[in-house]
Amino acid sequence: MTAELVCYARSVAGVQWDRMEAGTLGEDLNPWATKLFDTLKRADPKTPTEQAAYSKWLDERSAREEARSDRIHGAIGVIPSPLWLVLFFTSGLIFVYMLFFADSGERAITQALLMGTVVAVIVSMLLLLQFLNHPFHESIGGLRPDAMERTLQVIDQELNATQRQMQLPCDTRGNAL
């Protein structure tokens, strides 16, 4: 089960993350989730300690699947098209409204500063919304699988500390061997 869990984490930080960035993840399952569940089904907890561990594992499985669902939902974009239309329409209206403040008695630099600051604020807000709509990307500000990679490092350290060696059924990206 530990080996399958490591492969699940590798898959999330590797293959699955790449597909999420590309927008091709869809509703496909992480193949290691199914293997973990099959392994768990074979367990037969008898003692209270085993039953408590089994229950905890089921809770953790639910949390993993919920986190995956949240990642997928965030990867497909959460801001609906009508909202984008309203935002662009409102931005255009504000720009036209600012044109009415043009005063031939003022210098061009003053008018440019007034228009430029309003346009800069509107453009920066639209860019921020675009980022929030598609947060999984490699460029600046994009979300990365740092937490899962740290978890993999902790698991490796714990396995080394207990001097446990295991043959993993996956490569470093989480692909089954």
N, C-alpha and C positions, 0 to 999 in steps of 0.2 A: 504494500500500500504506500509506503514511503517513496519508493521508486516511481510509482505512478503519480504521486503528488508532485514530485520534483518535475516530472515530465509535463504535468498540467501547468505548472508555473512557467516552465521554459516555453511552452506553447503560447501562453498568454503574452509573455514578454517578447516572443519571437514571431512566429508565423501569424498568430491571431492579431497581434498589434499591427503588423504590416498590412494585413487585409483590412483592418479597421481604418488605417490611414488612407488606404486606397478606396475605401467605401464599398468593398466587396464582401464584407463579413456576413451581412444579412442575418438570417436566423439560424445559420448553421451552428451545430453544437461543437464545443471543444471535444475532440474525440477522446481525450483523457478523462473527461467528466463521466462518460459512459463506462469506461474501463474501471474507474474508481467505484462507481455505483455497483458494477458487477462484482467487484472484489468485496465490497461491503455487504452485498446480499448473501455471500457465502459465510459471513461471520455468524456465529451462534453464541451471543454473550450469555453466560450463565451466572457468574458472580455479580454482586451489586456493583463492584468496581468496573467490571467489564460492561455492564448495562449502562452505567453512567458515562463511560467513555464512548459507547455506541451512540447514546443520545446526544452527547456533545458533538460527535462527528456529524450526525444528521443536521444539527444546528449550524455547524460550520459549512456544511454542503449547501444549505439554504442561503447562507450569507454569501458564499462564492457565486452562486447562480444569480442572486439579486444584484451583486456588484457587476457581474457580466452583463446583465440586462441593462443596467444603468449606463455602462460603457457603450453598448450598442446603440442605445437611444441617443446618447450624446454624439455619437459618430455620424448619425444620419442627418443631423441638423434639427433644431427644435423650434426655430422661428418660422412660422408659417408664411407662405407667399403673400397673403393679403396684408400682413403686418409690414413686410418689406415695401409693398406698393404704397401704403400709407406713409411710411417713413420717407420714401423718396419724394412723394407728392408734397409732404409737409416741408421737406428740405427745399424744394423748388419754390414753394410759397414764401418761405422766409427769405430766400435769396431775392425774389422779386420785391418783397416788402422793403428790403434793405436798399434796393435801387431807388426807392422813393425818398430816401434820405439824402440822395446826392444833391449837393448844393454847389452851384457854379461859383459862389463866393469863397469857397474853401479850396485849399490847395489839393492837388491830386493825391499827394502822399497821405493826407488826412483821410480822404475818402477811401483810398486803397486800404488803409489800416482798419477803418471801420468795417468794410466789406470782407477784408481778408481774415480778420479775427472771427467773424461770424461763420464764414465758410470753413475755416480751419476747425472750429469746434464741431460743426455739423459733420464734416468729413471724418474727423477722429472718432466721433460717436458711432457713425456707420461702420467704420473699420473695426471698432471694438465689438459691435454686434456681430459682424461677420466672423471675427475670431471666436466669439462665444458660440456661434452657430456651428462651427467646424473646428473644435479645439485640438483634434488629433492630427498633427502634421509635424514635419521635421524642422521647419523654419523657426525663426525667433518666436518665442512665446508658446510654441506648441507643447502639448502635454506629452510626456515620455513615460515609459513603464518603470520609472525609478523605484517605486515601492516594491514591485514584484522582483526586480533585480536585486534589491537589498535583501528581500526575503530569501532568495536563492543563495546569496552569500552567507546568510545566517544558518541556513540548513547545511550548507557545505562545512561551515565551521563546527557546527554541532556534531556532524557525522565524523569529522576529523578528530574532535575532542574525545569522542567515545570510541575512536579507532574502529569505526564500522566502514567497511568497504562494500559497495553493492554495484551490481551491473545494471545500468539504467537501460530501459527498453526504448530510449530515444536519443536523438542527437542533441547538440547544444541549442538548437532552435526549436526543439519540441516535436520534431517529426519522428514518427514511429520508425524503428529500425526493422 
